[in-house]
Amino acid sequence: MTTLPTSLPRHEGPLTEDGLVQLLTPAGERVAHSDPYADALDASRLRAMYRDMVLARRFDTEATSLQRQGELALWAQALGQEAAQVGSGHAVRDQDQVFPSYREHGVGMVRGVDPVDILRLFRGVDHGGWDSEAVSFHLYTLVVGAHPLHAVGYGMGLQRDGLVGTGDAARDAAVITYFGDGSTSQGDVNEALVFAAVNQAPVVLFCQNNQWAISEPTTRQALVPIADRAPGFGIPSVRVDGNDVIATYAVTAAALDRARNGGGPTFIEAFTYRMGAHTTSDDPTRYRTHEQEEHWRRRDPIDRLKAYLETAGELPEVFQAELAGEADALGERVRTQVRAMPKPPADSMFEHVYATPHAVVDGERAAFAQYEASFLDTEEAHR
Ligand SMILES: Cc1ncc(C[n+]2csc(CCOP(=O)(O)OP(=O)(O)O)c2C)c(N)n1
C-alpha cells in the first residue's frame, strides 16, 4: 500500500475539517462569516431545506425496507448525504440541467421528481422512471463516471445556443453533474474535466466524497484531496463540508452563478460520509469500523440544521408535527404505489433507446418477439 507523504492532508475520518468551507458547525452553530449566498437564506428557506432533508431520508428508509421485503431489486441509500444533495439542489434554477449518478434522490426530489418514479428503475419496471425534460433532471446513470461527459457536452450546447453569459439572469443557464469520489478514478471523468476546462463550459462538477467507492476508501485512490486535482486541469475547485447544508448551498450557488455568467467550470468536493451501505447488496461491516460510523453519526447533517433552527426559535412544534405527518404520508404512498406498479410489456425495453427509428433496435425487437413466440408455441405443444 502506498504511504501518504506527511505534508499532504489526509481526508479520511476522524473528521478533519481543514480546508473545508463550513458555515454551520457540527453542533449547529452558525460560523461568523459573511457570505452573500448564505446570508440571503432566511428562516423559511432554511426550514424548506430541513423539510427536504427529512423527506429525502424518509423516502430512503422506505426504499431500503421495500428492498428488504423483496419489492425492489436493489437500493442505493443516500443516508448521510442529505445536506450535500439538498443544499446544492436548492442552488439549481429552473433553466439549469442536472446530470445525476444513481444516488441523488435528494436532488431529484428538490427538482420535483416524484420519489415513487425513482423506484421504477430499482423495481426493474422502467429504464428511467421520470420525464427528464419536464424536471431538467436526467435519468440515473449506473455506469460510474459516464455522465459528466454528457453534462459537459450539454453545457457546450448551451454555449452554442447563446444561453450563457448574456447578462439576462432569467435566461442564462448552467449544468451541474454529480458523481462520487471513486468516479474521479475513471477516465471519463478526467476527459470531462479536460473538455470543461478548454471550452470553459458552464458546468459545476459536484463530487460527493462520501469516502468510499464500495469498499475502497478514497485514500486508496487519491494521494491528494480530490478537489486538488481540478486546478491541474485549469478548473478552480473548492472543498466544502458536505454535512453542512448552508455551506453546500452557498458554494454551489456561487459556482452556478459563475457558470451562468460565462465564468466557466468549477469543481466542488463536498466532503461527507456514506452512513449506510453502498447498496443493499453490500455489507460495510466487512471493511469499516463501528467507531468510524459512530463518529459520523454524531455529525448527522439533519441533526445539525435542526439544532441550529431550534436554538434560533425557528422550528415551531406545529411545523415539526406537520412535517412528521407529511413524512408518514410519503412513506405510505411510496409503499402502496410501488406494490401497485404494473409490469410493463416485455418489448417496452426497446422503446426510447433512440429518439428516431433505428435499424439495429428494430432488428433486436423483432428477434425478441420471435423468441417470445417460441415459448408460446412450446407451451401450446404441451397442452
Ligand atoms: C464503469 C463502471 N465500473 C464499475 C462499476 C461498479 N461500481 C458501481 S458503484 C461503484 C463505486 C462508485 O463509487 P463512487 O464513485 O465513490 O460513488 P458512490 O457509490 O460512493 O456514491 C463501482 C465501482 C460501474 N457501475 N461502472
The ligand as a MOL file (V3000), in Angstrom:
LIG
                    3D

  0  0  0     0  0            999 V3000
M  V30 BEGIN CTAB
M  V30 COUNTS 26 27 0 0 0
M  V30 BEGIN ATOM
M  V30 1 C -17.7620 1.7730 -15.3370 0
M  V30 2 C -18.1500 1.0750 -14.0720 0
M  V30 3 N -17.2240 0.3860 -13.3690 0
M  V30 4 C -17.5580 -0.2320 -12.2130 0
M  V30 5 C -18.8460 -0.1810 -11.7520 0
M  V30 6 C -19.2210 -0.8750 -10.4460 0
M  V30 7 N -19.4450 0.1400 -9.4110 0 CHG=1
M  V30 8 C -20.6920 0.5390 -9.0770 0
M  V30 9 S -20.6790 1.7390 -7.9220 0
M  V30 10 C -19.0040 1.7250 -7.8150 0
M  V30 11 C -18.2720 2.6430 -6.8500 0
M  V30 12 C -18.5680 4.0850 -7.0920 0
M  V30 13 O -18.0340 4.8750 -6.0650 0
M  V30 14 P -18.1870 6.4320 -6.0690 0
M  V30 15 O -17.9080 6.9870 -7.4260 0
M  V30 16 O -17.3590 6.9660 -4.9620 0
M  V30 17 O -19.7370 6.7010 -5.8000 0
M  V30 18 P -20.6480 6.2920 -4.5750 0
M  V30 19 O -21.2860 4.9620 -4.9310 0
M  V30 20 O -19.8110 6.2120 -3.3610 0
M  V30 21 O -21.7150 7.3360 -4.4750 0
M  V30 22 C -18.4680 0.7950 -8.7020 0
M  V30 23 C -17.0220 0.5240 -8.8560 0
M  V30 24 C -19.8060 0.5440 -12.5150 0
M  V30 25 N -21.0810 0.6690 -12.1360 0
M  V30 26 N -19.4290 1.1700 -13.6570 0
M  V30 END ATOM
M  V30 BEGIN BOND
M  V30 1 1 1 2
M  V30 2 1 2 3
M  V30 3 2 2 26
M  V30 4 2 3 4
M  V30 5 1 4 5
M  V30 6 1 5 6
M  V30 7 2 5 24
M  V30 8 1 6 7
M  V30 9 2 7 8
M  V30 10 1 7 22
M  V30 11 1 8 9
M  V30 12 1 9 10
M  V30 13 1 10 11
M  V30 14 2 10 22
M  V30 15 1 11 12
M  V30 16 1 12 13
M  V30 17 1 13 14
M  V30 18 2 14 15
M  V30 19 1 14 16
M  V30 20 1 14 17
M  V30 21 1 17 18
M  V30 22 2 18 19
M  V30 23 1 18 20
M  V30 24 1 18 21
M  V30 25 1 22 23
M  V30 26 1 24 25
M  V30 27 1 24 26
M  V30 END BOND
M  V30 END CTAB
M  END
